[in-house]
Amino acid sequence: MNEPDSSSRPALGDQLSDAEIEILRAGGIDLTGDDEDPSKYEEMVAESTAWIRSLFLSVDKAAERLSIDASEVERMCEDGFLVAERQTDSWSIPAWQIIRGDGNRYFLLERRRDVDAAGRKADRDAVTIATVMNTPQRELAVGDVLITPVQWLEQGRDVRTVLQVMSSDPGAW
């Protein structure tokens, strides 16, 4: 039985943006697939796509979490109150800035725009910023436990430390 060759695999560019592909490569994920088992390649693409997509919210999902109308979320994106990127016909909203409080209530993370601005100034794209915000960092230790920048800020700790992480050399993460 003939196995499909790599040219018949789904193109990553059809499913992921260049920034998303770059963050996967930077994370050490082999994007070439497995010539012996093409289904492993498709599984890897599906898992990688799901992971990256989990870093962002749609307008409707952000509205649901914040218990407000979707039109209000769109206005918040347009006004720059929420960190968001305009897509072709909607907004892509980094999930890291909407945090869960007590129970099922969600809140906007303080200083979110400062964190995003520090990342942008250091030439980071939205996927990289979202990845850093959700990854435990050496500079953010509480005792012997490394925590994520989101956790650090949720605990009311100094935002300057997160700004330093965001503007540091990516190899340091």
N, C-alpha and C positions, 0 to 999 in steps of 0.2 A: 504494500500500500504506500502510495506516495504522500509524504508529508508536505503541507504547504510551505513554500519558502518564505524567507523573511519579508519579501516584497508584498506578500499577501496579508501581513500583520496590519492591525489598525495603526494608522499614523498617529504618533503622539501629538503632532501639531494640530490634528483634528479635534483632540480632546483636551489638550493642555496648552496654555499660553507659553511663550518663550520663557517668561519669568518663572512659571511653575516648573517647567522642565529644568531650568537652571538650578532651582532650589533642590530638586530631587537629585541632580548630579552632585551638587555641593554636599548633600547629605550622604553621598556614597552609594546611591541606588543605581544599579546597573540597568541602563535603559536599552541595552542591546537585545535583551531577551535570551531565551534558551533555544538554540537551533534543534536540540534533541526533543524538546517538548514545547511546541508553540503555545499550548494552552497556559503554560506558566507565564509567558509574556503577557497574554491577555489578562490573566489574573493580577499580575503586577501592575499593569496599566489601570485596571479597575480599582485596585486598592490605593494606588497612589493618587488617582483622581479623587476618590472619596475623601482621602486624608486632606488634600489641599482644599477641596470644596468645603470641608468642615471648618476651615479657618475663616470663612466668610458667610454673611447672612444676606438674604434677600430683603427687600424693603418690607414685604409682608411678614417675614419671620422676625425682623427687628421690631416691627410694630406690635406683633403678638407678645414678644418678650417684655416690651416696655409698656404694654397695656394702653397703647395710643393708636390712633388712626394712621393708616399707611400714608395718607397725604401729609400728615404731620412729620413723619419720618423723612419723606421726600423733601419737605421744606427744610428740615434740620440738615440734610445732606447738602442741599443747595446753598444754605447759609454758612456752611462750614462748621456747624455746631457738632455734627458727627463727623468722624473721620470716614471718608467714603471716596470711592472712585466711580466716575461716570462710565458706564458701559454703553453699548449701542442704544439700548432702550430702557435701561434701568440703572440702579446703583448697586455696587458691590461694597458691602459694609463689613469691615473686619470685626469678627466676633469678639476679639479680646477686649474691646472697649465696653461691652455690655456684660456686666458681672451679676452673678446670682447673689442676692442678699438672703435674709431670713425667709424660710418657706419658699414659695415660688415667685417671689418678687425679684425683679431685676433692676439694676441701677447703672448709670453711666459712670465709668471709671474717671476719677478726678485726674486732671493733667493729661488726658489722652491726646489732645492736640499738640502739647509740648513734646510728648514722646514721639508721635508721628513726625513732627517737624525735625526732631533730632535725627531720626532715621533717614528722612529725605535729604537732609543736609549732608549726611554721610553717604549719599547716593544709594540708599536701600530702596527696593521696590516694596509694594504692599505685601507680597507673599513673604519676603524675607523678614519684614517687620513683624508680621503675624507669627512667623515661626519663632523668632527670637522671643516675642512676648509670651509664648506658650512653652518655652524650653527652659528647664532649670539652668541657672547661670552660676559660674564659680564665684562671681562678685556678690552674689545674693545668697549668702549662707546665713541661716538662723541656727546657731549652734553648729552641729555637724551636718545639717540638712540643707541641701541646695534647693532653692525655690525659684519659681518663674517670676519674671517681672510683674505679671498680673497679680500673683499672690503677694509679692512685695508691696505693691501699691494698695491692694485690698487691705493689707494690715496697717496702712497709714504710714508706711516708712518713707524715708526721704526720696523724693523723685529724682534728685540729682544723681543718685547712684544708677538708676535706670537710664537716665539720659547718657551717662558715661558708657554704660553697656551698649546702648544703641549706637553710639558714635565710635565705638572701638573697632578694631580690626576684626573682620568676620572670623578669622582663624582663631580668635580668642574665645569664640562661643563653643 
